[in-house]
Amino acid sequence: MTETQIILSIETSTRRGSVCLTRGNEVLGSAVGEDIGSHSNTLLRQIREVLEQGQVTLEDVDLFAAAIGPGSFTGLRIGLATVKGLAATLDKPCVGIPTLEAIARAGGASALTVALLPAGRGELFAQQFTVTADGTVTALDEPEHIDPGTVRLKYGTEPNVRWCGEGAHAHRDEIRTWAEQNGFSFSEAPAENPKSQTAWTLAPLEFQLAAHIAALAQARLLRNEAVDANSLTALYVRPSDAELKYGVPNAISS
């Protein structure tokens, strides 16, 4: 595999969602959804848009990449079903990228990043990472579905944290309060001194997560970690509302 593969990446686990077309480090086309409606109404149009921007066809795509979750159950199913259908039809490989990993990469380099994504009812999907300057993301724990109080217990005593994602922005005031109670500084801009051991930062909110999914997928492709369409599965982290209420299993594995 080379670093000039054309990658079509799709992210439908968040409310807005995004689509990106890349060749190596070059972005050929990009689209971000609006915080309205369903991905089922916009995804195919966005795919057409980025292909037109990049002046390529679906047949030119070498790899399909998708966010696998956690996130919206409905959104994930729409995105994964679309990617699996395209990849199977064109006999092209796939790569699945955990959503929280893409959120961490979007937040920039950090020795300790906590990625947070809303999980409904005031709860959060959370995971801890390190992110290097070249965009390599390493998980330090497993993704969890937890409440803000548990987030504080798990991560709130660390002296140097970069908070990332929609969940972090939704709980900005609480995170600021936690920092003040621990005697840590808090900033919504990148820390002036990244080596400071008493600083918390809130990374800017990034809606174009598909670009980061593409970059992470390229690294996996170069490590020969791509799979076929049938092997692409979702990372839900928690049971669906139907499972919790009625004991109904997921209708599909992805």
C-alpha positions in Angstrom: 0.0 0.0 0.0 1.1 3.6 -0.7 0.3 6.9 0.9 -1.5 8.1 -2.3 -4.6 5.9 -1.8 -7.9 7.7 -2.3 -10.0 7.4 0.9 -13.7 8.2 1.2 -14.5 8.7 4.9 -17.9 9.0 6.6 -18.8 10.1 10.1 -22.5 9.7 11.1 -22.1 9.1 14.8 -22.5 12.7 15.8 -25.4 15.1 15.2 -23.9 16.9 12.3 -21.8 14.2 10.7 -19.3 14.8 7.9 -17.8 13.3 4.8 -14.3 13.7 3.5 -12.3 12.6 0.4 -8.5 12.5 0.7 -5.5 11.4 -1.2 -2.6 11.0 1.2 -2.5 14.2 3.2 -4.4 16.2 0.6 -8.1 16.8 1.1 -9.9 16.5 -2.2 -13.4 17.2 -1.0 -15.2 17.9 2.3 -18.7 18.3 3.6 -20.2 18.9 7.1 -23.8 18.3 7.9 -26.2 20.7 9.8 -27.6 20.0 13.2 -31.0 19.2 11.8 -32.8 16.2 10.3 -31.4 12.7 9.7 -28.2 11.5 8.1 -30.4 9.4 5.9 -31.6 12.6 4.2 -28.2 14.1 3.6 -25.5 11.4 3.5 -25.7 10.4 -0.2 -25.9 14.0 -1.3 -22.8 14.8 0.7 -20.9 11.9 -0.8 -21.8 13.1 -4.3 -20.7 16.6 -3.3 -17.2 15.5 -2.2 -16.7 13.3 -5.2 -17.6 16.2 -7.5 -15.2 18.5 -5.5 -12.4 15.9 -5.9 -13.3 15.2 -9.6 -13.3 11.5 -9.0 -15.9 8.7 -9.1 -16.7 6.0 -6.6 -14.8 3.5 -8.7 -11.6 5.7 -8.1 -11.9 5.2 -4.3 -9.3 2.8 -2.9 -10.6 2.6 0.7 -13.8 3.3 2.5 -13.5 4.5 6.1 -16.2 5.1 8.7 -16.7 6.1 12.3 -17.9 3.0 14.1 -19.0 4.6 17.4 -19.9 5.1 20.0 -22.5 7.7 19.1 -26.0 7.8 17.7 -27.4 4.3 17.1 -29.4 5.5 14.1 -26.6 7.5 12.7 -24.1 4.7 13.0 -26.4 2.3 11.3 -27.0 4.6 8.4 -23.3 5.4 7.9 -22.0 1.8 8.3 -24.7 0.4 6.1 -23.8 2.9 3.4 -20.1 2.2 3.6 -20.6 -1.6 3.7 -22.9 -1.4 0.7 -20.5 0.7 -1.4 -17.4 -1.3 -0.4 -19.1 -4.7 -1.1 -20.5 -3.5 -4.5 -17.1 -2.1 -5.6 -15.1 -4.9 -3.9 -13.0 -2.4 -2.0 -11.5 -2.6 1.6 -12.9 -0.8 4.7 -11.5 0.6 7.9 -13.5 1.4 11.0 -12.3 4.1 13.3 -13.7 4.6 16.8 -15.4 8.0 17.1 -13.7 9.0 20.3 -10.3 8.3 18.7 -11.1 10.8 15.9 -12.3 13.3 18.4 -9.0 13.0 20.3 -7.0 13.5 17.2 -9.0 16.5 16.3 -8.1 18.1 19.6 -4.4 18.2 18.8 -1.2 16.8 20.5 -1.5 16.1 24.2 0.1 13.8 26.7 -3.4 13.3 28.2 -6.6 13.9 26.2 -10.1 13.1 27.4 -12.6 12.8 24.6 -16.3 13.2 25.5 -19.3 12.7 23.3 -23.0 13.2 24.5 -24.7 9.9 25.1 -28.2 11.2 25.9 -30.0 12.0 29.2 -27.0 14.1 30.3 -24.6 11.1 30.2 -21.4 10.8 28.2 -19.2 8.5 26.2 -15.7 9.0 27.5 -12.2 7.7 26.8 -8.6 8.8 27.6 -5.8 9.0 25.0 -2.4 10.4 24.2 -2.0 12.2 20.9 1.4 12.8 19.3 2.4 15.8 17.2 2.1 13.6 14.0 -1.4 12.6 14.9 -0.8 9.2 16.3 -3.5 8.4 18.8 -3.1 5.8 21.6 -5.9 4.7 23.9 -5.1 4.7 27.6 -8.4 3.0 28.7 -11.6 1.6 27.2 -14.5 3.7 26.0 -17.3 4.0 28.6 -20.8 5.2 28.9 -20.8 7.2 32.2 -22.3 10.3 33.9 -20.4 13.6 34.4 -19.8 12.8 38.1 -17.9 9.6 37.1 -16.0 11.5 34.5 -14.8 13.8 37.3 -13.8 10.9 39.5 -11.9 9.2 36.7 -10.1 12.1 35.2 -10.7 15.2 37.4 -7.5 15.0 39.5 -5.1 14.8 36.5 -3.1 18.1 36.5 -2.7 18.5 32.7 -5.7 17.5 30.6 -6.9 18.5 27.1 -10.7 18.1 27.0 -12.2 17.4 23.5 -15.5 16.9 21.8 -19.1 17.9 21.9 -19.5 16.4 25.4 -16.7 18.6 26.7 -18.2 21.7 25.3 -21.6 20.8 26.6 -20.1 20.5 30.1 -17.7 23.4 29.8 -18.8 25.2 33.0 -18.6 22.0 35.1 -15.1 21.2 33.8 -14.0 24.8 34.5 -15.4 24.4 38.1 -13.6 21.1 38.6 -10.3 22.8 37.5 -10.8 25.7 39.9 -11.6 23.4 42.8 -8.4 21.5 42.1 -6.3 24.7 41.7 -5.7 24.1 38.0 -5.9 26.8 35.4 -8.5 26.4 32.7 -8.3 27.8 29.1 -10.5 27.5 26.0 -7.4 28.1 23.8 -4.4 25.9 23.3 -2.1 26.1 26.3 0.7 28.7 25.9 3.0 26.3 27.7 2.2 22.7 26.7 4.7 21.4 29.4 2.7 23.0 32.2 1.5 20.4 34.7 -1.3 22.6 36.2 -3.3 23.4 33.1 -6.5 22.2 31.6 -7.5 23.2 28.1 -10.7 22.9 26.2 -9.9 22.1 22.5 -11.8 23.9 19.8 -14.9 22.0 18.7 -14.2 20.2 15.4 -17.2 19.2 13.2 -15.2 17.8 10.3 -14.3 14.5 12.0 -14.3 12.6 8.8 -11.0 14.2 7.9 -9.4 12.8 11.0 -11.1 9.4 10.4 -9.4 9.4 6.9 -6.0 10.1 8.4 -6.3 7.4 11.0 -7.6 5.0 8.4 -4.6 5.7 6.1 -2.3 4.7 9.0 -4.2 1.5 9.4 -4.2 0.8 5.7 -0.4 1.1 5.7 -0.3 -1.4 8.5 -2.4 -3.8 6.4 -5.3 -3.5 8.9 -8.1 -2.9 6.4 -11.0 -5.4 6.3 -13.7 -6.4 3.9 -17.2 -5.0 4.1 -18.7 -7.9 6.1 -16.1 -7.5 8.9 -17.0 -3.8 9.6 -18.9 -3.7 12.9 -20.1 -1.0 15.2 -18.8 -0.1 18.6 -21.9 0.8 20.5 -20.5 0.7 24.1 -23.9 0.7 25.6 -27.2 -1.1 24.8 -29.8 0.7 22.8 -32.9 2.1 24.4 -35.0 -0.8 22.9 -32.6 -3.3 24.5 -32.7 -1.5 27.9 -36.5 -1.2 27.9 -37.7 -4.3 26.1 -34.7 -6.6 25.9 -34.8 -6.3 22.1 -31.3 -7.1 20.6 -29.7 -4.9 17.9 -31.3 -5.7 14.6 -28.0 -5.6 12.8 -24.4 -6.0 14.1 -23.4 -2.7 12.4 
